[in-house]
Structures are given as C-alpha cells and as structure tokens.
Amino acid sequence: MKTVYLLLLICIIASCKPKTAKTNSDIKVKAVKVLPASYKTTQAPKANIVDTGKTDEQADAYTDYYIVVADTGRSYDALRGKMFDLNKSLNIPIDTMDRSYNKAKDLIAFPDNYDDEMYAGDYYPRRSVSDFLSLEYLYMYKPDAKNKTIALVRGIYGNKASADSALQAMGQSKTAFAFKAKVYVGCMH
C-alpha cells in the first residue's frame, strides 16, 4: 500500500516538472522496505528535556503573595458596607483605586471617562503588596474561584508572617481567611 502511495507521489512530482520526453528507463524508483503492521520499534521516544512552555520573562511576571480576605460574596453593596464597618472598627484604610460598581455592566470598574483609556470602564486588579481594604474579584488570586465572586481584600503581603498578623488583627471573624497566591505582576498594557 505504501509503495502505491510512493509511486503516486513520484508521478505527481514528475508531472509538475517541465515536459521532456522520458522513457521508463529514465525513471528510477527507490525500493522501500515496508514493515508489517505488527512491527514494534525498539527505541522508546525521548522526552523533550527543555520545557518550552514558559519563558523566563513569563515566569518573572508572577510573584507569590499572601492574600488576606475579610469576606466574599456576590453582592457589591453588602461587601462595601462591611468594608466601611472594618474601616471604622479596626481603623484600616480603604483604597478603591478610583473604581466603583457599574450596575449596567455588573462590574467593579473604572469610570468610563477614566484617564487610562485602556482600562476606562473596565476592571483592573489590585496586585501589589499593600495594607488597605478594597473590593476585588477573587478569581484574580484564586483561579478556581467563580467569575463574579467579590472578595473584600484586607491586604496583600509579601510574607506569611505579615499575612498571619493581619488576619489575627481582624479578631474572631468566621469569614476571614488567608492564602498564598501566584499574582500576575507583569505588564498589563
């Protein structure tokens, strides 16, 4: 069967060349050894030693941070109220990063007329070490979180000890938790 395909390929290639008179003695066909279907190779395929999936630049675009979350939910207004309560009771500053809730888009977003045209009317995540309250989408820090789950972030910390201290300072909250996350810190423009 392979011999037939080989001969067919040779005929196609030969027909693409300029027409010259050829005889059967001018055409040379190389003999091909056809192995039976039950043939098994004795050489195992070699794994690629170099991982080409991520470059150093891509790896450098992520940093391990510790995220402390005071609460999560789907209601922006409820979490916003809790954020102001924590601000008053624990004297933790709030930074909205100029974002608010856009009801029409169902999105935490910059104003549509924001100076940065790329993110005007869109969400931009908090992604640096910081000690203030903000409302964020949880999936930015936990990829397995549901898309519209909002997190009341207490802080983002560079080490576990700082995150543990911030969590402990919140008292006996049943909704607060801390976790280690790979946070994208590369260019977003």
Secondary structure as UniProt FT lines:
FT   HELIX           2..16
FT   TURN            24..26
FT   TURN            37..38
FT   HELIX           56..60
FT   STRAND          62..73
FT   HELIX           76..90
FT   TURN            97..98
FT   STRAND          100..102
FT   TURN            103..106
FT   STRAND          107..109
FT   TURN            112..113
FT   TURN            117..121
FT   STRAND          133..137
FT   HELIX           138..140
FT   TURN            143..144
FT   TURN            147..148
FT   STRAND          150..157
FT   HELIX           160..169
FT   STRAND          177..184
//
